[in-house]
Every structure is written in C-alpha cells, then in structure tokens.
Amino acid sequence: MTSKYSFPLAILLLCGSLASAEEVKKDAAELEMKTQRVIIFKDGYALIIKRATATSDKSGEVFTDDVPDAAVLGSFWAVPDEGRLVSMLAGWKSTKDADEKQMPCTQPIEILMANKGKVAKIELHDKSLFTGVIQEVLVDKTDAPVTPAALEFLELSAAPSAKPLALRPHASMVSRLVPTPTNTERTLTSINGANFILRTEEGDVLLPVGSIRSLLVKDMKTTLAKTLTTSKKTKRLSFKFEGAEKKQAITIMYFRPGIRWIPTYRVNLLDKKEKDAKDEKRMADVSLQAELLNEAEDLEDVPVDIVVGVPNFRFKGTPSPLVLEATMRNALAEAAPDIMGNNGQFSNAMYSQRSGEFRRNQAAANVQEGVAIHLPGELTGGGAQDLFVYNLPKITLGKGDRIAVPIFTTKAPYRDIYTWDVHITKQDNAAAPSGAGINSPLVLSKNEVWHQIVLTNNTTFPWTTGAAMIMQGNQPLAQELLTYTPPKDDVRVPVTVSVDTRGSITEKEINRELKSIQWEGYQYAKIERELKLDLCNNKSIEIEAEITLRVGGKVTKATNDGQITLGGYSAADWVQYQGHPAVNNSSTVVFKGKLKPGDKLNPDVTYHYFTRH
C-alpha cells in the first residue's frame, strides 16, 4: 500500500514532530533551492551551480537561509532568468522560539511542582508526619543552558524510532538529530525554591523542601513541563528584483573548497601472446575510476563533472563577503589533511617524476581506439583552456561521504624498458687527490636500474595524473604514479628495480689546467674527466635499455650516439659549491640500445668543469 504522505512528511512522522511541521507554513518568498550541477577539481575546490525559484514579496524580494559556509571572493553570482536583479543582501536573522517540553524531575521541588494539587503524605528528617494537599510550591523560574543529559533526552524523545536512522539517515533527518549548531542557543526553565505549602485538616503549613525524608503520592507524576527556548542566529541572503509579487527564478553559482576527486588507475598487463593486430604490440587494460570526497554540502541526484587540470583562482584563499565568514572554511583539509597536504592541496612530491618517467611529444602509435565506458551512453568531454571534463552520471553524496565512480576502460599498447638514471655530484675542490681512489670528488647518488612500462594513450582524451596499481592477472606488480598523458602520447610508469640488470661506473682525471679563467677576481682551474658507464643485461631475454647521465660541467664527447643536452648551472650537481654559477654548465646525456642476454651498453663520456682555487 502506498503511503499518502510525501517522503519529507514521512521523515517528520518518524521524528515525532508532525504536528509542529504542519503548523509551519512556508513563506512564498523563500527560495526553493535545487543543485543543478557540480564541477569538481582535483585540488579540492568545486563550482556549485544551483537553481532557485520563489515569488517575490511586496518589496520585490525573495530570500534563502541556505547560505554556503564557504565561497571564494568574486565567485559568488546570482543570475536571474529574466528581469533585473537590483541587489543581493547578506545578513543575519535572529529568531526565538519557545516550546513546552515534559522533562524528568531531578529534584524534590520539581516532584512537588509536578504533583501540585494532589494529596501527599510527607515524613521529615525529624520523623514528623504530615498529610495534606500540596497547595503551593514557592519557586523562582529562570532560564539556564540545556545540559548534555537534557539535550540527549530531548533528542531521544523527539525521535522514538531513531534506531533505524542509524542505518543511513537521509540528509533531511540528520539535521534534526545533530548537536546544537554554533549559532543556536537553547535554554530550559530552571526551578529554584526552598519551601512549599501543605494544606492539612488543621490548616496550611509551610514546610522546607530540604527537610523532606520521604514523599508519598498516589499515581505520582515524575515529569514536569518546562519551557525550551531556542534562540537562533542564521544567515540570510535576500535578492531584490524590479517588480513585486512576481515569480522569480535565478541561478546561483559559487566556487568553494570541500569537494575533490582523486583519479586512480588499474593497469593490467595482458598475456604476452595477446598482440595488437597491426603493430604486434603487447597490450594492457587501463581502467580509471574517480574517488570523490565530500566535506562541503549534501548532494542529491546531482550531475557531476570532474575536471582534468586546475583553474587559476587568484583569491581562492579569500572568502566572499556574501558568506559572512571571516576566514575560508575548508572542512576537507581538516577531515583529510594527509590527502589535502599542508595547504589544502596534493603535495608536490606526489607529482614528481621518478626513474626517468617521461612523455614523448609524438608517439609512434596508430592503434584503433577501443574504450569501454562505464557510464550511460558514450563518455563525452570537451577540452577548453587547458582543462578537460569527464561528465559523470547523477550521484547522491552526503557531506562526509566518499564514492568511487568508474570512468573508462581501454586497451592500450605497452612495452618494457629498463632505465638507469645516473646523477653524479662533485665536491667543489681543485686540490689533487692524495691517492688513487681516495677522496674522489665524484659521488654517485643512485645505482639502480628500473624496469618501467611505456604506455601509449590511444584514446581521444587525456589521462590525468593519478595513482596506478599495476597487475598481471591477479598478481600485483607495483603501485606507482601515472602522470598526465595527452592523447596519442606516451607515459612511463616505474614497476620495480631490476635485480638482473646492473650498472657500474668508473672515472679518471685526464687533464688539469690551473688558472684557466678568472671571474670576479677569482682564479678557476679547468678539470677534465672521463667517465665509463657499464650496463649489463643478465636477463634471459632481450631488453630495451636507456641510460640517462647527469653531471655538473660541460660534456664535450659521448660515444654510442649519446644525445647531449647542455643546461645552466644546477646546485643539485654540487656539494659545498663555492664558485660563481655562471662558470659551470649542467649536462645530461642519454644513451639507448637493445641488449641481448649477456650484452653490455658501455659508453664513454668526456667532460670538464671549473672550480675555484
């Protein structure tokens, strides 16, 4: 049987407050708000777009008390469907409501008040006995803040069927059961008094309440009516239009913190025998899902867009005056500080590339697109101003909730590559070594060869930066970072350190020229060195290998078709550098080759640098 009550009314019945709800008539000038769309960015900010309708009053005004607690300066806008919006006023509204509540009696004087007019048999501490009617209780009534115990009783009595709500209360239920908001003050009648009058057969007798040892009343009442006064100070937005008593519709939008999406990938490397028909490449299933975190406001059946890229909002840390907050409130940064970082953003370390990760500008991949979309219809997205949008279906996400939504699955070609990144730092010292191999100015920062996979984005939309779980069937291989990859481009994802592929390096000085140059009054020596790199493939299969050497100074010669790139001085190349930055370069050399089992890639590099003496 279908209930005749609408869903909100059924909730009021569940909370035991139907009578009071029926008495409240909605003001025609109060806006009915509906969130139309939410556009979520990766940095924890979102654009909220709402639709609001109401009938203006005699002054041409409509209003809402649903004021956001955070919005960025300059982003809060109200756009009418038609006509002219004269002004938008933000302010505070104070209200005070009084309601009678039956509260448990916690002291004798309250029992006396509750049973006034009844016959009572009273024994005092001195064993005196009195029988009569409780004629009068001499008390003072004051208002006192509601105690936690009283508040708990009020909430339980207001929702006798509250137990089912614990399963998953609707957003409109939650607001009725949460503790008192910051801008709400509740007081309850407090009774104080020391005496009462008992009417006996001999006459009225004045008795002290504190002397009562026992009190006997037939059908004793143990609750007392007290006045619960609720004082509220609420925000209010008022919109003034030209023309009175007319139906108005406006779109309200604002940019606020508190909602973010985190991309996560699953890369499943398929069996080696599965080839792409045209290019004979190995294939991988690449799946992307969006993990959404909401600490802003309840979203109910709302279309959501998630954006690749972050917009430039110069004043994102400054609140709009229209939200009536002194500082920007970012509940997500408080709820998940590790995810948001110190400044409410992802730590830059999460986006730093490792082990030679790169994206080639023009990938030589011509693979037919094959994308399985987990959304109704086709995945649609549009690139605009370096931003790309994934359109999600309508979702319901309460404040404090999290949800994961699949975005796409595609087959992407990949290949294996083994990379050795060599970064050499030097002591800034022109003195000759005291012995062979002793006090060498070379310091090798890392000697690890990484197994990486090179994925080709064969879709028509970009892959955004996100955590990637690399699998082979049900076997996990690694979790790493998949960096931003445009369509038809390549991205490297590190898998693990290759234990069967080792690299070694040796060096020697081949020339030293003192007083080679003078700079700002200092003499510099020119020191020329030769490096020998050795990368050996101890695996049982042929591999694609790449060595990237970075060293402070200028590389003048590299064997094995090494690609030399010269850059300006880099402090990371030196330890305790004392010279002028202008006298030294930073050089990068890249060597590539395919190595059969047992083969080596062993290039030579000649370079020089200047050091003060």
Protein Blocks (a to p, Z undefined) as FASTA:
>chain_A
ZZfbdfklmmmmmnopmmmmmmpccdfklccdddfbdcddfkopacddddddddddfkop
acdfbdcfbdcehiaccddfbdjdfbdcddddddddddddddddfbfklmmmmmgoiacd
dddfkopacddddfbccdddddddddfklmmmmmmmmmmmlmmmmmopcfklmmmmmccd
fkbccdddddddfbdcdddfkbccdddfklpmbdcdehiafbdcdddddddddddddddd
ehehiacddddddddehiacddddddddddfklccfklopacdddddddddddfkbcceh
iacdddedjdddfklmbccfklopabdcdfklmmmmmlnomnopacfklmpceehiacdf
bdcbddddddddfbehjdddddeehiacdddddddddehiacdddfbdcddddddddddd
ddddddddfbdcfbehiapabdcfbdcdddddddddfbfbdcddddddddehjacfbdcd
dddddehiacdddfbdcfkbccddddddfbdcehkbccehiacdddddddddddddfbfb
dcddddddddedjdfbdehhiacddddddfklpghiabdfklpccddddddddddehiac
dddddddddddZZ
